[in-house]
Amino acid sequence: MTIKELETMVSRLNKIRGFEKEAYCFDEKNKYKANPNVFYVDKSYGGYCLHQVGRDGKGSHARTLRSTKKELYEYVRYIIEGYCMAQRDGAV
């Protein structure tokens, strides 16, 4: 399992949800800013965790426990499958 594969899966989650591709960008004044709601991989403390930027573009929230790349890949895959099932059932 590579970090690229994991980040590709997280990009897929962002696309399905209609969020921006990147967690951060430059605004019209060329200032660095966060894109609201975007999921991204946090790599720290020897592990990996799925984080989501806050709705207002400030701060972030951990959405999974810190784990290995493979475990996080599977967590994200389950989230995607659950969301797709909910879409099919008309829940979202």
Beta strands, then each sheet from edge to edge (+ up, - down):
strand 1: 24-26
strand 2: 32-34
strand 3: 39-44
strand 4: 47-53
strand 5: 60-62
sheet 1: 1+ 2-
sheet 2: 3+ 4- 5+
end
